[in-house]
Amino acid sequence: MAGETRTVLFLCTGNYYRSRHAEAVFNHHATAAGLNWRATSRGLAIEFGVNNHGMMSRSTVARLTLLGIPHDEYLRMPSRVNDGDFATADVVIALK
C-alpha cells in the first residue's frame, strides 16, 4: 500500500463551482506537501446552459487565479457522478 495514490472525490450539485474549486485547491496543496493523494470532482445534477455556462464558473477561475493556483488542467465540462467514481474514491466529501 505504500506509495499508492489515494483519491478523494469532491461532490456538489453541478460540478461547476464548489467541487471544482475544492479539487484544484486540494491537488495544489497535496502536491506541495508531497502527499500521495489526488482529488477528483463530480456533480449530482448537471445543468448545462441553465445555471452553468462554459467549463467552469468564472468566479471559481477568478478565485483560483487570486490564490495563485493553476487551473488550466481543470478546464473541462462538468461531469456527472457515476457508480465507478464512488467505487474508486477512498474518501467522498459532499459540499453544500
N, C-alpha and C positions, 0 to 999 in steps of 0.2 A: 504494500500500500504506500510505502514511502515514495515520494516523487510523483505520485498520481495526482493529476489536476482534479480538484473538486469543483462542483458547479453550483452556483446559486441562481435561482430563477426569480426575477422580479416580475410581478404580475399586477396589472391595473386594468382599467376598463378598456381603453383604446390603444394602448401601446404607442402613445403619441407624445405624452408629456412626462408623467411621473416615473413610469418604469424605465423609459429610455434614459432619463436623467440619472436614475439610480444605477443603471447598468454602466454608463460611462464613468460616473464618479467612482463606483466600486472598482471597476477594472483599472482605472488610473491609479488609485491608492494601493490596491492589491499588488500591482506590478511594481510600484515604487518601493513597497515594503518587502518585495521578494517572496510573496505568498503564492502558494500553489492553488489559487482559487481563480475562477473565471466566472463572470456574470453573463447571463443572457436575459432577455426581457420579452414578454408576450402580453397580449390583451385578451380580454374575455369577449368583448363586443365591439369589433372594429366597425367604424363608421366613416368609410371613405367618402369624402366630399360633403358630409353632413356637418360635423364639427371639426373633422381632421382634414386639412388641406395640405397636401405635399407629404414629404417623407417624415419630417419631424417638426414639432412645434417651433415656430420662430423664437418664442420666449425660452424654450429649452436650449436651442442653439446659442442664443444670446447669453444665457446664464453660464453654459459650459465655456464659452469664449471668455467671459469675465473671470471665471475661475482658473483660466489657463489650461483647461482640459481639452486635448484634441478630440474632435468628434467626427471627422470625416468617415472613419470606418463604421460609424453608426448610422450614416445617412442611407436608410433603406425604408421601404414602405412598412407600415405597422404589420405585425404578424399575430395571427390568432393562435392561442394556446391549443395544444393537442395532447393526447394521452402520452405520446412519446416524450414531450417536454417534461411532464411530471415524472416519468419513469427514469429519465437521465439526470434529473436535478437531485443534488444532495440536500439542498435546502430550498424551500419555496417561501418567498416573502410577498404577501399581498399588501398593496398600497392603497390607501383610501384617499 
